[in-house]
Amino acid sequence: ANRSALERFIKQEFARVERTGSKVGCLYFDLDKFKPINDTYGHAMGDKVLIEVAKRLQDTAQKTDCVARIGGDEFVVIVTDIENQVQINRALSRLICAIKAPIKSDSGDLHVEASVGFALYPDDAQSFDELLSMADKRMYDQKHHCFSCNIMNCK
């Protein structure tokens, strides 16, 4: 999805949250050290990496979730029907592990990692822009203060 489709999806989810009392999670991913992939292997390979990451996020997310690339090497996954922190942690773990799996290329395996921030509606934000902004801020906080904190045991 693109940004406008993402906004429509989130607004529909906000209305559903008001009816059901559940929450919506916004996971904001930024690929770490993506520029060296473009510089070393070329932009065509960089594009393949972006396509592969998008596919992995889409394949790993639940059918009721929404995956969007919102610019450059940044992706958002909207996780629906959140009832507790365990659910968001499980979703986060699955998605990070999907990104971290080696990407096959003619030059060998490429290893991609991502920094991630998340925010919940209605706990952390009251609008689409606030939700994205809070998740984005938390992602940058992680990227700059805790690089490689996303160390997960991915099988």
JOMOVEN-V199308 format. One record per backbone hydrogen bond with DSSP energy under -0.5 kcal/mol. CO is the residue of the C=O (numbers start at 1). NH is the residue of the N-H. E is the energy in kcal/mol with one decimal. If there is no record, write none. Layout:
co:CO nh:NH e:E
co:CO nh:NH e:E
//
This chain:
co:1 nh:69 e:-1.3
co:2 nh:6 e:-2.5
co:3 nh:7 e:-2.5
co:4 nh:8 e:-2.1
co:5 nh:9 e:-2.4
co:6 nh:10 e:-2.8
co:7 nh:11 e:-2.3
co:8 nh:12 e:-1.9
co:9 nh:13 e:-2.2
co:10 nh:14 e:-2.8
co:11 nh:15 e:-1.7
co:12 nh:16 e:-1.9
co:13 nh:17 e:-2.8
co:14 nh:18 e:-1.9
co:15 nh:19 e:-1.2
co:16 nh:20 e:-2.6
co:17 nh:21 e:-3.0
co:23 nh:82 e:-2.7
co:24 nh:121 e:-2.9
co:25 nh:27 e:-0.6
co:25 nh:79 e:-2.9
co:26 nh:28 e:-0.6
co:26 nh:119 e:-1.6
co:27 nh:29 e:-0.6
co:27 nh:77 e:-2.4
co:28 nh:117 e:-1.8
co:29 nh:75 e:-2.2
co:30 nh:115 e:-2.6
co:31 nh:34 e:-0.6
co:32 nh:113 e:-0.6
co:34 nh:37 e:-1.0
co:34 nh:38 e:-1.5
co:35 nh:39 e:-2.8
co:36 nh:40 e:-2.7
co:37 nh:41 e:-2.7
co:37 nh:42 e:-0.6
co:38 nh:42 e:-1.5
co:42 nh:46 e:-2.0
co:43 nh:47 e:-2.7
co:44 nh:48 e:-1.9
co:45 nh:49 e:-2.4
co:46 nh:50 e:-2.3
co:47 nh:51 e:-2.4
co:48 nh:52 e:-2.6
co:49 nh:53 e:-2.8
co:50 nh:54 e:-2.4
co:51 nh:55 e:-2.4
co:52 nh:56 e:-2.7
co:53 nh:57 e:-2.6
co:54 nh:58 e:-2.5
co:55 nh:59 e:-2.9
co:56 nh:60 e:-1.9
co:57 nh:61 e:-2.5
co:62 nh:65 e:-1.6
co:66 nh:78 e:-3.0
co:68 nh:70 e:-0.6
co:68 nh:76 e:-3.1
co:71 nh:74 e:-3.1
co:73 nh:31 e:-2.2
co:74 nh:70 e:-1.7
co:74 nh:71 e:-1.0
co:75 nh:29 e:-3.3
co:76 nh:68 e:-2.7
co:77 nh:27 e:-2.8
co:77 nh:79 e:-0.7
co:78 nh:66 e:-1.7
co:78 nh:80 e:-0.5
co:79 nh:25 e:-3.0
co:82 nh:23 e:-1.7
co:84 nh:88 e:-1.2
co:85 nh:89 e:-2.4
co:86 nh:90 e:-2.4
co:87 nh:91 e:-2.3
co:88 nh:92 e:-2.6
co:89 nh:93 e:-2.5
co:90 nh:94 e:-2.5
co:91 nh:95 e:-2.4
co:92 nh:96 e:-2.6
co:93 nh:97 e:-2.4
co:94 nh:98 e:-1.9
co:95 nh:99 e:-1.9
co:96 nh:100 e:-2.4
co:97 nh:101 e:-1.2
co:102 nh:104 e:-0.6
co:103 nh:110 e:-3.0
co:105 nh:108 e:-1.8
co:110 nh:103 e:-2.9
co:110 nh:112 e:-0.6
co:113 nh:32 e:-2.9
co:115 nh:30 e:-2.4
co:117 nh:28 e:-3.3
co:119 nh:26 e:-3.0
co:120 nh:124 e:-3.2
co:120 nh:125 e:-0.8
co:121 nh:24 e:-2.1
co:125 nh:122 e:-0.5
co:127 nh:131 e:-2.5
co:128 nh:132 e:-2.4
co:129 nh:133 e:-2.5
co:130 nh:134 e:-2.6
co:131 nh:135 e:-2.2
co:132 nh:136 e:-2.7
co:133 nh:137 e:-2.6
co:134 nh:138 e:-2.3
co:135 nh:139 e:-2.0
co:136 nh:140 e:-2.4
co:137 nh:141 e:-2.4
co:138 nh:142 e:-2.1
co:139 nh:143 e:-2.8
co:140 nh:144 e:-2.4
co:141 nh:145 e:-2.0
co:142 nh:146 e:-2.3
co:146 nh:149 e:-1.5
co:149 nh:151 e:-1.5
co:150 nh:152 e:-1.0
co:152 nh:154 e:-1.5
//
